[in-house]
Amino acid sequence: MTVCKYWYFTSVLCLVPFNLSASSDLPTNSEAEGKPIVIKSKTIITSELMNSPDKELFANDQATHQQFQIAKDWVKNITQNVSGIHYFDKLAEVYLAIGYGQIWQDQIAIAEFEEQIRILSLTKISSDLTRRYQNLKRYKKNSDWRYYDILATDTLFAYMGFIEGIQKKGNLWLFGDISPGVFPAPSETFINSFLHNYEKQNFRYFISQLKPQKNDYIKLVEALDELIDIKDMRWPVFLFKGIIRPGQYVNNMDGVVTVLETLGDMTFFEAENIRSKNNTYLSSSVVVSIPNQLEDAGLRT
């Protein structure tokens, strides 16, 4: 798991047939009538602006404030049965900005997002993210799309907050003993980027760009998945005392070869060739398959 944490610290810097907007929890026509969605210069009206000392900003726009309050009540009503929601104001701002439509409709974007959260949850950096991932899978399995949409959007904010915060607090979060129970809310710039891509129907692109764009990431994920696939295997048992160097006797050499073959450090044909010789010592053909950190020091217990 340390490898995953180190990687995130160094490297992070198709439609689903559901209709959230059909929910009975949406504001009624009388509440929303005559109150158009307000987006000024592609900037959403935030709670910070609502509570800012600049009274002139909203002196002649009481409808905007009322819309925001309606959006907050809408979010609170839906999230009564959704645990782990943290960014209530941000949810209200975003769903108000898009007219209470569903956000998570693109199956490719959904799969990509869930995969990124799955990988991050494996690092055990945040129990909150792990719990969110499990709940998202549960809501999806049960077709609770309204709850899924709200939780996925709130989880996206947590993930975005992690990405922004990791640049300054990486050592503390990844290598220290302090892991935030709740990640900071993402910046308005980041949220506006999300909204812009959503409006331009580039949502799947936005989600895909949240993960590191390096080959090391792909290799790491492949290695993790391979280890997960074999985690329940029964492994050969063999014991070593001290360091076993090339040319020395090895107890259960067949077991060593089996482990190396299973982990992908040795091909099937290489393994079969060694088995056919019935060697009981650490030969050069076995040494070259042993990971570098063990090869340099000999085979350790």
N, C-alpha and C positions, 0 to 999 in steps of 0.2 A: 504493500500500500504506500510505502514511502516513495516508490518510483512514481506513482500517480501524482502524489502531492508535489514532488519535485518538478514533474513535467508541467503541471498547471502553473506553478510559480514562475517557471522560466519561459513558457510559451504563450501564456494568455496575454498579452499586451499586445382528377383524383379528388374528390370532394366527399365529405362525410354527410349523409342525408339527415341533418338535424336543423332545427330552426329555433334558435334562442329567441329571436325577435317575436315569435308567436306566443311567448310566455304570457300568462295572465298577470305576471308581476310587473309588466311594463307600465309606465305612467299612462294614465287614461288620456283620451283625446282632449278632455277639458283641461287637464293639467298642462298638456304640451301645446295646445292650440295657440297659435300666434307667437310662439317662442322658438324662433329658429336656432339651430345649433350655431354656436359662436366659435369660430376659429379665426383669430386675427393674425395675419401674416404667417400662417401655418404654425402658430403657437397656441397651444391649448390654454384655456382659462384655468389656472391652477388655484388650489386652496390657498397657496401663499399669496397670490395676487388678490384673492378675495379678502384676505385678512391684512393686506398691506395698508400702511398709513396714507397711501395715495388715494384719498376718497374721490378725487375728481375722475379717476379711471372708471368708477362704477356709479357715479352720481346720477347719470341719466340712463342707466342700464340695469334697473332692478330686476328685469326679466332674466338676465344672465345669472344673477345670484339665486333667483328662485329655481331656475333650471338645475343649478348645481346642487341645491338642497334636495330637489326631487331625485336627482341621480344618486345622491348619497343614501336616501331612504330606499331607493330601488335596490342598491347593492346590499344594504343591511338586511333587507327582506329576503333576498335570495340566499345570502350567506348564513342565515340562521342555522341551516343544517349542513354547512360546509365548515369543517374544522380547519384550523391553521391559516386562516386568512389574516394578512398583516397590513396590506396597503390599501385600506378602504378608500381614502381620498383619491389615490392614483387610479383606482378602478372606476370611481365615479367620474373622474375627469375624462378617461379614455372612452368609456362606454357612452358618455354624453357626447363626446366629439364625433363618434361614429354613428350616432343616432340609435343606440341600443341594439345594434346588430350583432350577430355572432362573429367572433374573431377566428376561432379555430375551425375552419371549414376545409382547408387544404390538407388532404391525407398525407402528402409528402412532407409538409411543414410539421404536422403532428408527429409523424414517425421520426423525423430528424430531431425535433425538440425532445421527445421522450428518450431518444438514444443518448443525447448529450447529458440529460439529467441522470440517466442510468449510470453512465460512466462516472460522473461526478459523485454520485451517491456511493459508488464502490470505494472511493477514497476515504469515506467516513469523516469527511471534513465537517459535515453538518448533518445532524440527525433530522433537522427540519426538512432538508432537501430529500433525504431518504424517505421520510414519511410522506412528503408530497408526491414523490414518484409512485409509491405504492397506492396512494389514494387515487391518483390519476388513472392508473391501470384498472382500479376497481370501478371507478365511475364509467370508464370506457367499456368495460366488460358488461356492466349493467345498463348501458345505454342511457346513463344519466347525463345527457349532453349539456343541460343548463348548468349543472354543478361542475361538470368538466370544464366548460368554457371559462367560468369564473375562476376556478382553481388554477387552470393552466395559465391564465393571464396574470394572476397574482404570483404564480411560480416563476413566470417569465421576469417579473419585476425583481424577484429575489435573485434570480440568476444574473440579471443585468447588474444588480447592485454588487454581486460577488465579483463580476468581471471588472467593474470599475474600482472596487475596493482592493482587489488583490494586488494591484500595482503599487499601492502604498503600504498595505498591511499584510503582504504575502508572508513575510518571515513569522509574524505573530500568529496568523491564522493557520499556516501550513506546518510550521516547525515548532511553534510554541504550544503552550497548554491552553491558550485562550481561543476558542472558536465561537463566533457570535451565534447566539440563539436565533437572532433575526438579522439578516444582512441589511445594510443601509438601502434606502430607496434609491433607485437610479436617478440620474440627473434629468432635468427637463430636456436637455439636448438629446440625450439618449432616447427618451420617450418620444420626442418629436421625430427622430430618425425611424423609430418603429412605426409611428403613425404614417409617416410619409411613404414608407415602403408598403404598408398595408393598403393605403389609398391607391397606390400605383400598381397594386396586385403583384408586388414583389416580396410578399411576406415570406415565402419559402426561402428566397435568397437571403433575406435579413436573418432568418433563423440559422441558416447554414453558415453564415459569416461570423456567428458568435463563437464558434469553436476555433481553435488554432488552425491555421492553414499551412501546416507543415507535414512532411512525410512521416516525421517521428510520431505524430499523433496517430496516423493510420496504423503504423507498426505497433504502437502501444496498445491500441484497441484490439488489433488482431491477436496479440500475445495474451491479453487479458481474457478474451473470449476462448482461446485455446485452453488456457488454464481452468476456466470455469467449466468447460466441457469435460475435463478429466478430473475434476475435483473429487468426484465420488468413486474414482477407481480404486481398486485394491492394488497397492504397490508391493513389489518384491521387498523382502526383508534381508538386510545384510548389515554387518557391524564392522567398523574399522576402529583400530586403536592408534591414535596419533595420525601421522601423515603417511600415506601410501605413495611411493614414488615409482616412476617408470621402471619396469623390470621386477618389481616386488610382487609377492603373492597377494591375491585378492580373493576373499571369501565370497562365493556366489557371484562370479563374474557374469553369469547369464542374467542375474538380476540387475547388475549395473548396466549391461547392454540394453536390457528391456526399458529401463528408465530413460536412458539417453535416446532410444528410438521413439518412445512415447512423447518425449518433450520436443522432438523434432531436431535434436542435435546429431542424429545419426539416421541415415536412410535405411529402409528395409533391407536392401541388398547388402549394405555394409554390416548391418546387424547379423544377417544370416551367414555372411562370410566369416565373421568372428566366432559365431556359435559353432560353425562346422569344424573349426580348429581345436575346439575344446580347451582353449587357453585358460590357465588359472592365474596368470600374472598380468600386470598392467602393461599392455603392449602400446606401441606408438599409435596404432590405428584407433585405439580407445582414447588415448590422451588427446589426440587432435579433435575429438568430438566433445571433450569436456569443456564447459564454459571457461573463458579466459581467466576469471578470478580464481578458479580452482586449479587450472593448468599451471599457473605461475607458482603456486605453493605446493603442488601435489594434491592428491585426493584426500580431503579432510573428513573427519567425522561430522 
